[in-house]
Amino acid sequence: MTNDDMEVLKGKLDERNYSKLMALENPKLHRFVADFIRLCRPDSVFVGTDEPEDLAYVRRRAIERGEEGDLATEGHTYHFDGYHDQARDKDRTCYLVEPDQDLGERLNTVDKASGGKEVRDFLDGSMEGKEMYIRFFCLGPLDSEFSIPCAQLTDSAYVAHSEDILYRQGYETFRSIGDSEDFFRFIHTAGELENGVSKHVDKRRIYIDLDDSIVYSTNTQYGGNTIGLKKLSLRLAIRRAESEDWLAEHMLIMGVHGPAERVTYFTGAFPSACGKTSTAMAPGESIVGDDIAYLRKRDGTVYGANVENGIFGIIRDVNSKDDPIIWEALTTPGEVIFSNVLVTEEGIPYWLGKDGECPQKGINHSGEWYPGKTDEDGNEIPPSHKNARYTLRISSLSNADPRLEDPAGVPIGGFIYGGRDSDTWVPVEQCFDWAHGIITKGASLESETTAATLGEEGVRKFNLMAIMDFVAIPLGRYIEKNLRFAEGLGAPPLVFGVNYFLRGADGRYLNAILDKKVWLKWMELRVHGEADAIETPTGYIPLYDDLRRLFRDLLEKTYTEQDYVEQFSTRVPEHLAKIGRIENIYRSQVPDTPAVLFEVLEQQRRRLEAARAAHGDLISPLQY
């Protein structure tokens, strides 16, 4: 650290905060802080430790600054993002690359020199009149092979408060790493505020420097763009994992409880709003994590750990019947942030799909709200945004898995891939082997778009392993990395595909929300070889008698043979069309696609064509 850096820190930090920063004997950290104090010019700087009083200070400042407001239930607060700042901005989330770097046409990139200058220009003076919060966190369980230290600088107390809930505190982790330069860095500014929200969303930028492990975020408040340790750090971790022979994935981790008190852990990838959190929260099972997983190999077994220890979940349609555990946490005292919901005069949050009638007035992200209110374009404004969220700690949930903080992670028995698919995949299916699963499920994943990202809803889009928005290496290399991950394993985890959104000819969904509990239990039995299956051209499906018993025992529902045939018939034309779409994407847009992908897809095509020749376009499972 230069003398100038030292003078900057001494000049801006009071004695207490300077002492807290200097107790971390890390020159790279000190240079990072000094650089952005000099650039952003905050009025004051707060250095947060792991101590409860520092966490309480951040929460109090969020209230005092108007970034959050108190609700009627103790510990509950609400936050509003700007009307046009309600989702991840994929178009303006880019990698900073050198002229000779090529990440492929599917990944957004910007020249490092010009992009770096642009975002630093937006940061210049952005914190004048504000306080900078310096926060320290640890991705993954503390003191484990999964741990990655992180330092966040932000002028938003809401962002800092959210991260305090979502991540493990890391001040002591930084104390333990000494002068190591191996940590992730994040700098965020909400920019100029108007009515408490970011004014210049046209200058919203989220730039990621993979080589320097740093993320820049400007002129935005929405969590997906600002909470650096979430999907933004996932991009950094994917890059690191490739060089260190592990995986960083957009995956849940959950424990499915089998016979004789057995717990089998699964990890699963689902695009946003496709049932990922509701799967992780399935009644009777236990949750390790709902969003991001680090996966490592040890002694021939895959172990997984949740990067986070909280949930930033979509709240739409959360209700007491379908989501009883989340509902309990959202309606009882405890630390919870509600974002972009409707708030009544009584301090009660309302969201789309909540139990009870919609209030007739309140405030939301558009200001004072009433039924029929429209925006400047004449669009009706709903009481709560479709992408409204809740933020809470997993430990506050009654089904938190006891191994949530285990530094060893949990052994993974199965991988699950699922998306919004109205007409092709059956509700649950086991793949023939690891490569077949990675290619026909993970690398072939498609899903209809939702309100979680900006743009048109309801469009079927390719979403490789539900990580398309976050891949930080060329796609072909990413697929190859996943395929090679099975090397050295005694027996790779089984790979499954699920589809909660299959529709009948009349357009209705063929399964209820809680039916996923049956699919999970069947997968758990398959991992241990305790359930038979029918071989189809696309994988193994359950026997009718097994499902009938599981529906009866788990849900007290009668599952008819007609239900089974409608749900588990092979829709040959749809499968063949899907193979054609996926092949076209890889041939036209991913020049480094491994040849095995096309080989596996061609094998599947031939099996489907042979089955169609024997049985027709729609093949009942009873015909196999």
N, C-alpha and C positions, 0 to 999 in steps of 0.2 A: 504494500500500500504506500502510495506517495505521500509526501508531506501535505500536498494540496488536498488529497482525499481525507487525511486526518483533520485538517482544518475545517473541511466541509462538515464532517461528522461532529466535531466539537462545537461548531458554530450553530448547528441546527438542533442537536439533541440536548435535552437538559441532562443534568448530572445522573439522575436515576436511569434514564433510558440509554444514555451513553455507556453506563456501567454494565447494563444488561447485554448490550451488543458486544462490548469488548470482552465480556466473559466467554464469548465464543471465539476462540483463537483461530480464526479462519480468514486469511488475507483475501481470498477470492470473494468471500461473502462481504467483507468490508468494502472492497472495491465496487461490488455490485450495488450496495446500498448508497455509497457516496456518489456513484455515477448518476443514479436516478434521482437522488435528492438535488443534485446540481441541475439536472435537466428539468425535472417536474416542479421544483421550487415550492414544496409544501410549506405551510405556515408553521407546522409542528410535526413531530414524528413520535409515534408510539411503538415501542418494541415489546412484543408480547412473549411471555414465557409460558410454561405449562401450568402455572399456578392459577387456582380458581379465581383470584381477584383480577387477574389480567383478562380472563375469559369474560368475567362479569363486566369489566370496563368496556369491552367491545360491544357487548349486547346493549349496555346502557347508552353508548354513543349512537348506535343504530336508531334507538328511540328518540334521543335528543335531536338528531339531525333530520328526523322525519323520514328516514329510509325504511323504518318499520313502525308499526303502531301496535299498541296492546289490544288484545282481544279479551273477552269476558272470562275465558278459562285461564287459570293461572299458568304462566309460562308460555302461553300461545301468543304469537305475534303475526302480523300480516305485512306483506311487501307488495308494491306495485311496480312493474316495469312500464316503460313508455308504451303507448298504444302501438307503435310500430317497432317495438323491440321485444317481441314475445316468443322468439324461437332461435335456434341455432342458425346463424347466417353462413350457410355453406359456401356461397359464392365469394364471400370476403374472408373466408378462412383459408389461408394459403401457406405453403412452405416457402421459406426463403432459401433460394438455391444459387449456387455459383453457375457461371455460364456453361461449364462443362458437365453439370449434373443433370441427369434425365430420370425423373421418377415415373415417366409414362403419362399418356394423355388423359388418363382417368383421374389423376391427382392434380389439384390446383397448385400452381407454383407462381412465384414472382421473383424477379431478379433480386438477389440479396442486397446489392448495393442500393438500388433505387427503392426497393421495398423497405429496407432498413431505414433509409433517410426519411421516407414518407411517414412511417409510424413514429419515428423519433420526433419529427416535426409536430405530429399530433400530441405527443407527450410533452413537448416543450411548454412549460408554464402551466400545464394542465391541473396542477394541484395548488395553485395560488389560492389562498383563502381557505384551504382545506388541511386536513390532517392526513398524514401517511401512516398506514398501519403495516408494521413488519411482523409477519406471522411465520411460524416454523411448524412443519408437519412431517409425518412419515407415511409414505405409501406402503401398504402391507403391514403385517404385524410387527411390533417393535422387536429389535434384537433378533432378527431372523435373516435367512438368505433371501427372503422376499423384500426386505426393507430398502426403500429409496428415500433419502432425506430431500425435503423441498423447502424453498424459501419463497414466500409470496409478499410482494409489495402492492398495496392497493390504497386508493382513497375512498373506498366504499366500506363502511362498517357493516353493511348488509352482506357483502361478499365475505368479509373476514368472519362474521358470525356464522354464515352458512358453512364455511370450511371448518370452523370449530366444532360444528355438529357432525360433519361428514367424515372428518379425518382424525387420525390419531395425532395427538400433540407431539411436536418434534423438537422443541427447544433442547431438551436433554440429549436427544439424538445428535444434534449439532455439537453439543458440548463433547460428546464421546468420539466424534469423527476427527476432531482436531483440525489440522490444516488440509484435510482431504478436499480435492476439488470436484469430487464425484457426487454432485447433487443437482437437482433440477431447480430452475429459477423462473419466476413469473412476475411480470409487471403489468398492472392494470390501472386504468383510469376511466371513471364514468364520464370524464370530460365536463364541459360546461353543463350545468343543470338548469332546467326550467320546470317549475312546479315539482321539483324533487326528482325529475327523471332526466336522462341524457337528452340533450337538446339537438346535437348534431349527429343523428344516426347515419347521415350520408358519409360521415367520416368514421363509421364503425369499421374497425379492422381487427382481425385476429391472425397474427402472423407467428409462424413457428420456425425457429432456427434449430434444426436437428443436430447440426454439428456442435453448436454451443449450448445445447440443452436449455434453451430459453424460449419463453412464450410472451408475446406482446398482445395486449388487448386494450382497445381504445373506444371511447364513445358508445358504450353499451353497459347495461346492467343485468340483462337476462343471464341466469346462472350458467347455461350451456356455453355462453360466450366468455364468461368472466371467472367462473370458479376453475382456476387453472389446473387444479389437481385432478379434475374429472377427465373428460374426453381429450382435453388438450395435452395433459400429461400422458394419456394413453398413447398418443402419437410418438412421444419421446421414448416411451417404454418399448413400443414395438421395434423401434430402431435399435435400441440397446439389446433387446431379447434376441434379435437376429444374430448378433455377433457373439452372444453368450450362450446359445443353445437352450433357450427356454421360450415360452410363449406368453405374450401379453394380449389378452383377448377381451372382447366385448361380451362377457359371459356372466351369468349368475352362478352361484354355487349353493346347493341345497342338500340336505340330508333327507332321503326317502326312507321311512321306517318300515322294515319288512318283518317277517315272522321272527318270533323268539327275541324281540327287542333288538334285532339287527338294524343297523343304519348304513345305508349305501349312499355315497355322495355322488351327485351328478353336477356337471357344469353344462350350461346351455346358452346358446346365442339366438337372440330374437331382435329384429329391428324395433325401434321405438314404437310403443303403443301396440305391440303385437302379443301381449300376454306374458311378458318376461317377469315383471314384478309379481303378477298374480300367480305365476307358476312357482316362483321362489317362496311365495306366501301361502301355498296350498294348505288348507286346513289339515292338521294332523302331522304335518311334516315340519322340518326345522330349517331355518334360513341361516346361511353363512354370508351371502351377499347377493345383491340383485342386479349388478351392473357390470363390474369390471373384475377380471380374475387374472392373477399371475399363476402360471403353471410351470412346474419344474419336475424333472425326473430324478428319482433317488432310489437306488437299489432295485431297479427294474419296475418301479411303480410311478405313476403320475400323481403328484401332490398339487393341490390348489389352495390359494389363499385369496381372500377378499382384499382388494386394494384399499377399500374404504371401510369405515365402521358406521356409516349412516346411509340413508336413502334420500335421494332427490327424485321423488316419484310423481308420475302423472296422477292427479287426483280425480279426474273426470270418471264418473260412474263408480267410484268407491262408495259402497253402501254396507249397511249392517248385515245383510243377508249373504252377499257374495264375498265380502272382504272383512269378516268379523274381527280379525286381529288388528289390521290397520285401522279399522273403524274405532276400535277401543282406544288405540293410541291417539287418534285424532280428536277424540271427544272426552278425554280425561286429562287432568293436569299433567304437565310435563313440558319440556322444551321442544316446541314445534314452530316452524315458520310456514305460513300459508302464503303462496304468491299468486297474484292475479285472479283471486276469487272475488266474490261479492261479499261485502261486509255490511251488516245491518247496523242500525242505530244502537242496538243492544250489544254490539260487539260479537256477533255470531257470524261465522263464515258460512257461505253457501257456495256450492259448486254444482256443476251439471251432473245429474245422476245421483245427487245426495238424497237420503231419505227425506220425505216431507215435501210440502209445497214450496215453490219458489217465492221468496219475498217480493213485494211490489215496489220496494225502493231500497236504496243503499248506495254505497260507493264501490267502484271497481277501477280497473286500469284506465277507463275513459272519463273518470270523474263521477259526478252524481249520476246515478243510473235509474231508469224506470223502464217498464215494458214498452217496446216499440221504439226505443231510442236508436237513432241511426248515426253513422259517421259522416264525414264530409263527402263521401262518395255514394251515400244513400244506402249503405249496407247496414242491416240491423245488427246492433251490438248485443251479444248474449250477456246474461248476468255475470257469468264467469267465463274466462277464456277457455277454449278447448284444450289448451296446453297448460292450464293452471297446475301448480305443483304444491307438494308438501315436502318439508325437510325435517327429518327426525333421526335419532340414533337407533341403530338396530337393537341395542341393548334394552331399549324401552319396549320392545315387542315381546309378547309372552312366548313366542316360538323361536326366539334367538337360540341358535345352536350353541351348546356349551364349548365347542371348539372354535368359536368365532375368533378368538385372539391367540389361538395355538400357533406358536412360532414355527412349528413343523408343517403347518398346513393340514389339509385333510386328504386322504387317498381318494382318487377319482375313479369310479366304476363305469361311468358312461358319459358320453357327450350327446347333447340334444340340439338340433337345429329346427327352428320354426319361424314362419312368417304368415302374413295375411294372404291366403290362397283360396279363392272361392270355388275352384273347379278341378284341381289336379291331385294334390297329395291327399292320402287317406289320413285319418286322425292320428295314427301312430304306426310307425314302421321301423323295423331294425334293418340296418344295412348289412350286406354280405360280409364285409371286412372293413378294415380301417380306410384303405384307399377308396373303396366304393363309397363310404360314408363322407369322407372329406370332399370328394368330387361331386357326387350326385346330390348331396344334401348341402354341405357347407359352401362349396364353390359354385353351386347352382341355385343358391337361395334368391328368391324373388319375393317382393312384398308390395302391397298397395301402400301408397304414401298416406301420411296422417298429418295432423296439425302440429306435430312436434318439430317439423322443419318448415322453413318458409317455402312457399310455392303451392302448386295445385294439389288438392287432395284426391285420393282414389285412383291414382295412376300406378299400374304395376311396374315396379322398377327392380332392376338387378341390384342385389345387395350382398355381395360376397361375404359369407360368414357373419352377416349383420355388422360388418366392420368397414363397409365401403367408405363411409365418411371419415374414417380415422386411420386408414392404412398409410403408413409412412415410408413404405418401400415399394418398388414396382410389384404389380399384382402377381406376375408369374413367380417371382422370388418368394412372395408371401405364401402362395399355394405350395410351392416346393418345400418351404420350411415346415409347413404343417404336415405334409406327407412324410418328411424325414423324421418328424418328432417321434414316430412310433419305433424308430430304430433303438435297439437296446432294451426295449421293454419286455418283460416276461410275457405278458399278454396285454396288448393295447386295450384301452377302454372300448366298450361297445359304442357304436354310433347309431343314433336314432333320429328320425324326422318326425315332427308333430305338426298338426294343422288344426287349429281351433276355429277356423273360419270357413270351413267347407259348407257350401250351400246346396240345397236341393233344387229340383227343377222349378219350384215355385219361388225361389229366391230366399227362402228361410234358412237360417243356420241349422245345421243338422245336429249340433251338440249344445248342451247347456254349459254355462261357464264352469261349473264345478265338475264336469265330466273329466277334466284333466287329471283329477285325482286317480281315476281308473287307469288312465294311460301311464301315469307315474308308477303306480303299483305294478302294472304289467312289466314295465321296463326294469324295475327292481328285481322282479322274479327272473327275468331273462338274463340279467347279469350273473345270477347265481345258478343258471341252468335249471330253474324250477318251474318253467312254463314252456309248453310246446308252441310251435308256430307253423304257419302255412307259408311255403315258398311261392312268391309271385315273381313276375319279371323285374320288379323294382326293389324287392326286399322281402323280409319276413313280417307277416302280420299275425295278430292274435287269433286263436281259435274262438269260435262263437261261445262255446260252453264256458271258457275261462272268463270272457267278458261278462256273460250273463251272471256268473257267480260274483264277480267283482262289483258290478253295478248293484246287485242285491245286498252284498255285505257292507259295502262302503257308503252307498248313497240311498239304500232302501228304494231303489228304482227297478222297475221291470224293464229289462232290455230285450227287445223282441228280435227275432230273426230278420224281420223286415228292416229294423233299424240297422242291424249288422250289414245286410246286403247293400243298403243304400249308402252307408258310410264307407265300406271297405271294398267296394267294387273298383276294379282297375279301369280308369278312364283313358283308354289307349290313345285316341287322337290328341287329347290334351297333353299327355306325357310326351308324345312325339313332337308336338309343337314346341313344348318347353325345351326339349333337347336341341331343336333347331335354333331357338332364340339364344340359348346359352352358347352353343358352338359359334354362332355368328358374332356374338360379343367378343369371345376370346380370339377368334381368327382375325377380326377386323380391328380390335382395340388393344389386345394384349400380346405383343409380338414375342414375349419371352415365356408364353404359356408352356408348361412341361407337356411333352408328347403324351404322357400317360393319361392326361385329362381327356384328350380326344379318343383315346383307346377305350377308356372306361365308358364314356358316353356312347360310343359306337356299339359296344357290347350290350349296353342297355337297350339301344334302339333295336338291335337284332332280336333280343328276347321279346320285346313288345310286339314286333312285327310277326314273330312266330306265334305268339299267343293270339294275336288278332286273326291270323289265318285259321286258327283252330276254334276260336270262340267268339269272334266279333269285336266290335268297338268298345262295348261295355261288358266287362267280365266279372261276374259275380264271384265272390270268394268261395262259394260253395262248388264252383266248377273246377277248382284246382285240386 
